[in-house]
């Protein structure tokens, strides 16, 4: 794609990167075949290629974002299926992230939009606040039909039937390895996951220590910054990310770390990009080395090898989270691990398509999200599974709200297969 940025514009590192991405696009349109919003809406401007044109026009002309551009960029899930499909290697993620920052700085949203986005940014990254919000939503859930705004109704509908008690395993501490120590790893405990489902971190700690890992929950670590990052709130996202970089750097400089283990793939995609996010500042070196050892839990488990206590023999439909299969290009590890544990693993039709969760997308774009959710649940249930497994809390909540089939994290099943307790979600 030909671009026309001025030399002065290209002195800005963000625009320089946007220019690189734009110039790699050859207009082929392969991305439209795998873009979920294009599949649902059929509008070229709701495809990656269409959004690229909108972003190019906005950035090249150095103009404030307009309503049309904002509408179509907001409808993007950032599922990154386009990056998997693209034969030219267009790094759409960096481009759309930069566009969202530009929108946040130059576009004044309607009052209700501003209030909702402000509220989400002040609640979701903080487990204590999120827990209180879930309690309030649980109380208000029976009355959601009276709420006029579809986004508020979606927020109320998200409230789970059961809000788990706080797990003290999420506190800063060190869990010793069982037997000889093979690895020293830091576990990212996350933010929303700590309020929605404490069983996932608990299972991860049991599994890793059983396999010879000393597991560190580093003091000061917290939200990865993805939630605010995808809202274009650059300063807030970088502030939370910086705290993680400092926390893990202290551990690396102290007793050392072999890996930073992440069991929420949406977080993993962001942490692995810290090196790019902080490439120009004083934290560049620390950010780069944090990204270099960030690993999805499935990567670590494949490296360690999982010793199964007894083959489980249950039929598991595996849902591939977009942030794992597209964002991190990890496609086979979770399935390989489940098969090694004796599960019969099946996949739904169109496994590359998003379930519609996508961070806060199911709250901010509930109509499109609901269509994607219904489609995903139909294809999963068509496989008649006894269990649905996924590697991302957002996907688990999204899918779990529309099916009676238990939805569990991959590590919960692997923990069970190697001697841990049966996942509570399975009854």
C-alpha positions in Angstrom: 0.0 0.0 0.0 1.4 3.4 -0.9 1.4 6.0 1.9 2.0 9.7 1.9 3.1 10.6 5.4 5.4 13.6 5.6 8.9 13.4 6.9 7.8 15.5 9.9 5.0 13.0 10.6 7.4 10.1 10.4 9.5 11.5 13.2 6.7 10.3 15.5 7.5 6.7 16.4 3.9 5.6 16.5 3.2 7.0 13.0 6.5 5.5 11.8 5.3 2.0 12.9 1.8 2.6 11.5 3.5 3.5 8.1 5.5 0.3 8.2 2.3 -1.8 8.8 0.3 0.1 6.2 3.0 -0.3 3.5 3.0 -4.0 4.0 -0.7 -4.4 3.1 -1.3 -5.4 -0.6 -5.1 -5.0 -0.6 -5.5 -8.8 -1.3 -8.6 -9.1 0.9 -7.7 -12.6 2.3 -8.4 -11.1 5.7 -12.1 -10.7 4.9 -12.6 -14.5 4.8 -11.7 -14.9 8.5 -12.8 -11.7 10.0 -15.8 -12.4 12.4 -17.3 -8.9 12.1 -17.3 -9.0 8.3 -18.9 -12.5 8.5 -21.7 -11.1 10.7 -22.2 -7.6 9.2 -21.0 -8.0 5.5 -19.7 -4.4 5.5 -16.2 -3.9 3.9 -15.5 -1.2 6.5 -16.1 -3.9 9.2 -13.2 -6.0 7.7 -9.5 -5.5 8.4 -8.9 -4.2 4.9 -11.7 -1.6 5.3 -10.5 -0.5 8.7 -6.9 -0.2 7.4 -8.2 2.3 4.7 -10.0 4.3 7.4 -7.0 4.3 9.7 -4.7 5.3 6.8 -6.9 8.2 5.9 -7.2 9.4 9.5 -3.5 9.2 10.3 -2.1 10.5 7.0 -4.3 13.6 7.1 -3.5 14.1 10.8 -7.2 14.7 11.5 -9.3 14.0 14.6 -11.2 10.7 14.4 -14.8 11.1 13.1 -17.9 9.2 14.1 -17.7 6.8 11.1 -14.1 5.8 11.7 -14.8 5.3 15.4 -17.8 3.1 14.8 -15.9 0.7 12.6 -12.8 0.6 14.7 -14.9 0.0 17.9 -16.5 -2.9 16.1 -13.1 -4.6 15.7 -12.7 -7.5 18.2 -8.9 -7.4 17.9 -9.2 -11.2 17.5 -6.2 -11.0 15.1 -7.6 -13.7 12.9 -6.5 -11.4 10.0 -2.9 -11.7 11.1 -3.0 -15.5 10.9 -4.6 -15.3 7.4 -2.5 -12.4 5.9 0.1 -13.7 3.4 1.9 -10.4 3.6 2.5 -10.3 7.4 0.6 -7.2 8.1 0.9 -6.5 11.8 -2.7 -5.3 12.2 -2.5 -5.4 16.0 0.1 -2.6 16.2 -1.9 -0.5 13.7 -5.3 -0.8 15.3 -3.8 -0.2 18.8 -2.2 3.0 17.5 -5.5 4.0 15.9 -7.4 3.5 19.2 -4.9 5.8 21.0 -5.5 8.4 18.3 -9.2 8.1 18.7 -9.0 8.4 22.5 -7.0 11.6 22.2 -9.0 13.3 19.4 -12.6 12.1 19.6 -15.2 13.1 22.2 -17.6 10.3 22.6 -21.2 10.6 23.7 -21.6 11.1 27.5 -22.9 7.5 28.1 -20.0 6.0 26.1 -17.5 8.0 28.2 -19.1 7.0 31.4 -19.2 3.3 30.6 -15.6 3.2 29.3 -14.5 5.2 32.4 -16.3 2.8 34.7 -14.9 -0.3 33.0 -11.4 1.1 33.2 -11.8 1.8 36.9 -13.3 -1.5 37.9 -12.2 -4.5 35.7 -8.5 -4.2 36.3 -9.0 -4.2 40.1 -10.1 -7.6 41.6 -11.5 -6.0 44.8 -13.6 -3.4 42.9 -14.7 -6.0 40.3 -15.8 -8.4 43.0 -18.0 -5.6 44.5 -19.4 -4.7 41.1 -20.2 -8.4 40.4 -22.1 -8.5 43.7 -24.1 -5.4 42.7 -24.8 -6.8 39.2 -26.0 -10.1 40.8 -28.5 -8.2 42.8 -29.6 -6.1 39.8 -29.7 -9.0 37.4 -33.4 -9.9 37.8 -34.3 -6.4 36.8 -32.1 -6.1 33.7 -35.1 -6.1 31.4 -36.0 -2.7 32.8 -32.6 -1.2 31.8 -32.9 0.7 28.5 -29.2 0.6 27.5 -28.2 -2.8 25.9 -24.6 -2.4 27.2 -25.8 -2.0 30.8 -28.1 -5.1 30.3 -25.0 -7.0 29.1 -23.1 -6.0 32.1 -25.9 -7.2 34.4 -26.2 -10.4 32.5 -22.5 -11.1 32.9 -22.9 -11.5 36.7 -22.2 -15.2 37.6 -24.5 -17.2 39.8 -21.7 -17.8 42.2 -18.9 -15.3 43.1 -16.0 -17.3 44.5 -14.4 -16.3 47.7 -11.0 -14.7 47.6 -8.1 -17.1 47.1 -5.1 -16.4 49.3 -3.0 -18.2 46.7 -3.2 -15.0 44.7 -1.3 -13.1 47.4 2.4 -12.5 46.9 4.3 -15.6 48.0 6.4 -18.5 46.9 5.1 -22.1 46.4 7.9 -24.6 46.7 8.3 -27.4 44.1 7.2 -30.9 44.9 10.4 -33.0 44.9 13.4 -31.7 43.0 13.1 -28.2 41.6 13.2 -28.1 37.8 12.2 -24.5 37.2 11.6 -21.2 39.0 8.6 -19.4 37.4 6.5 -16.4 38.2 2.7 -16.9 37.8 0.7 -13.9 36.6 -2.5 -14.0 38.7 -4.2 -11.4 36.6 -7.2 -9.2 37.6 -10.6 -10.1 36.3 -9.8 -13.8 36.7 -9.1 -13.4 40.4 -12.7 -12.2 40.9 -14.5 -14.5 38.4 -12.8 -17.8 38.8 -10.1 -18.5 41.5 -10.0 -22.2 40.7 -7.8 -21.5 37.6 -4.8 -20.1 39.5 -5.2 -22.6 42.2 -5.1 -25.5 39.7 -2.1 -23.9 37.9 -0.1 -23.7 41.1 -0.9 -27.3 42.0 0.0 -28.5 38.6 3.3 -26.5 38.2 4.5 -27.4 41.7 3.7 -31.1 41.1 5.8 -30.9 37.9 8.8 -29.5 39.8 8.3 -25.8 39.5 8.9 -23.3 42.3 6.1 -20.8 41.7 6.4 -17.2 42.6 3.6 -14.8 42.9 5.6 -11.6 42.6 4.8 -8.6 44.9 3.4 -5.7 43.0 2.2 -7.5 39.9 -1.4 -7.2 38.7 -3.4 -6.3 35.6 -1.5 -6.7 32.4 -2.9 -3.5 31.0 -4.8 -5.2 28.1 -8.3 -3.9 29.0 -7.3 -0.2 29.0 -4.8 -0.8 26.2 -7.6 -1.9 23.8 -9.6 1.2 24.9 -6.8 3.4 23.7 -6.1 4.6 27.2 -2.3 4.4 26.7 -1.2 6.1 29.9 -3.3 3.9 32.1 -2.3 0.7 30.2 1.4 1.6 30.4 1.2 2.4 34.1 -0.2 -1.0 35.0 2.2 -2.8 32.6 5.1 -0.9 34.2 4.2 -2.3 37.6 4.4 -5.8 36.3 7.7 -5.2 34.5 9.2 -3.8 37.8 7.8 -6.7 39.8 9.1 -9.4 37.5 12.4 -7.7 36.9 13.1 -7.7 40.7 12.6 -11.5 40.7 14.8 -11.9 37.6 17.5 -9.8 39.2 17.1 -11.7 42.6 16.8 -15.5 42.5 16.0 -15.5 38.8 13.1 -16.7 36.7 13.0 -19.3 34.0 9.6 -18.2 32.8 6.7 -15.9 33.5 3.6 -18.2 33.3 0.4 -16.8 32.0 -2.9 -18.8 32.1 -5.1 -16.1 30.5 -4.2 -15.9 26.9 -5.5 -12.4 26.5 -3.0 -11.2 29.0 -0.3 -13.3 27.4 -0.6 -11.6 24.1 -0.2 -8.2 25.8 2.7 -9.2 28.0 4.6 -10.7 25.1 4.2 -7.3 23.4 5.7 -5.3 26.3 9.0 -5.1 24.5 7.2 -3.2 21.7 5.0 -1.1 24.0 8.1 0.2 26.0 10.6 0.2 23.2 11.4 3.9 23.4 11.5 4.6 27.1 13.8 4.0 30.1 12.1 0.6 30.7 12.9 -0.7 27.2 15.5 -3.2 28.3 13.5 -4.6 31.3 10.3 -4.8 29.1 12.1 -6.7 26.4 13.5 -9.3 28.8 10.1 -9.7 30.5 8.5 -10.3 27.1 11.3 -12.7 26.2 10.4 -15.2 29.0 6.6 -14.7 29.0 5.0 -18.0 28.3 1.5 -19.3 28.0 1.0 -22.1 30.5 0.6 -24.6 27.7 4.1 -23.8 26.4 5.6 -24.5 29.8 3.6 -27.7 30.3 4.7 -29.1 27.0 8.3 -28.3 27.9 7.9 -30.0 31.3 5.9 -33.0 30.2 2.7 -34.0 31.9 2.6 -37.4 33.7 -0.9 -38.6 33.8 -2.2 -40.5 36.9 -5.0 -42.1 35.0 -6.5 -41.6 31.5 -9.7 -39.6 31.8 -11.6 -40.9 28.8 -14.0 -37.9 28.5 -15.0 -36.1 25.3 -13.6 -32.5 25.4 -14.5 -29.9 22.9 -11.5 -27.5 22.8 -12.2 -23.8 22.1 -9.2 -22.0 20.8 -9.1 -18.5 22.2 -8.2 -16.0 19.6 -5.5 -14.4 21.7 -3.8 -17.8 21.9 -4.2 -19.1 18.3 -3.9 -15.8 16.5 -2.2 -13.4 19.0 0.4 -15.9 20.2 0.2 -18.5 17.3 -0.2 -21.3 19.8 -2.5 -23.8 18.1 -1.6 -27.4 19.0 -0.1 -27.4 22.5 -3.4 -27.4 24.6 -4.9 -30.1 22.4 -1.7 -32.2 22.6 -1.7 -31.9 26.4 -5.4 -32.9 26.7 -4.9 -35.9 24.4 -1.8 -36.9 26.4 -4.0 -36.8 29.5 -6.3 -39.4 27.9 -9.1 -37.0 26.9 -10.9 -37.4 23.5 -10.4 -33.9 22.0 -12.8 -32.6 19.4 -12.9 -29.1 17.7 -15.9 -27.2 16.5 -16.5 -26.0 13.0 -14.7 -22.7 12.1 -12.5 -22.9 15.2 -10.7 -19.7 13.9 -13.7 -17.5 14.6 -14.0 -15.5 17.8 -16.6 -16.3 20.5 -17.4 -12.6 20.8 -15.9 -12.1 24.3 -12.7 -10.1 23.4 -12.0 -8.3 26.6 -14.8 -5.7 27.1 -16.2 -6.2 23.6 -19.2 -8.3 24.9 -20.1 -5.4 27.1 -19.6 -2.6 24.6 -20.8 -4.3 21.5 -23.4 -6.7 22.9 -25.4 -7.3 19.7 -22.5 -8.4 17.6 -21.0 -10.3 20.5 -24.2 -12.2 21.1 -24.4 -13.4 17.4 -20.8 -14.6 17.6 -21.5 -16.3 20.9 -24.5 -18.2 19.6 -22.6 -19.3 16.6 -19.7 -20.6 18.7 -21.9 -22.4 21.2 -23.9 -24.1 18.4 -20.7 -25.4 16.8 -19.3 -26.6 20.1 -22.5 -28.3 21.2 -22.7 -30.0 17.8 -19.7 -32.1 18.9 -21.7 -33.5 21.8 -18.9 -32.9 24.3 -19.0 -33.8 28.0 -16.7 -30.8 28.7 -15.7 -27.6 26.9 -12.1 -26.5 27.5 -10.5 -23.1 26.9 -7.5 -21.2 27.9 -8.9 -17.7 28.5 -11.3 -16.5 31.2 -13.2 -14.2 28.9 -14.0 -17.0 26.5 -15.0 -19.3 29.4 -17.5 -16.7 30.8 -18.9 -15.9 27.4 -19.5 -19.5 26.3 -20.4 -20.7 29.8 -23.3 -18.2 29.9 -25.0 -19.9 26.9 -24.5 -23.7 27.4 -25.2 -26.3 30.1 -22.0 -28.1 29.2 -19.3 -27.4 31.9 -16.7 -24.9 30.6 -13.3 -25.4 32.3 -9.8 -24.1 31.9 -7.4 -26.5 30.2 -5.1 -26.5 33.3 -8.0 -27.6 35.5 -8.4 -30.7 33.4 -4.6 -31.4 33.4 -4.5 -30.8 37.1 -7.2 -33.4 37.6 -5.6 -35.9 35.3 -2.3 -35.7 37.2 -3.7 -36.2 40.7 -5.5 -32.9 41.5 -9.2 -32.5 42.4 -12.0 -32.8 39.9 -13.0 -29.3 38.6 -15.8 -27.9 40.7 -17.6 -26.7 37.5 -18.2 -30.4 36.6 -20.2 -31.0 39.7 
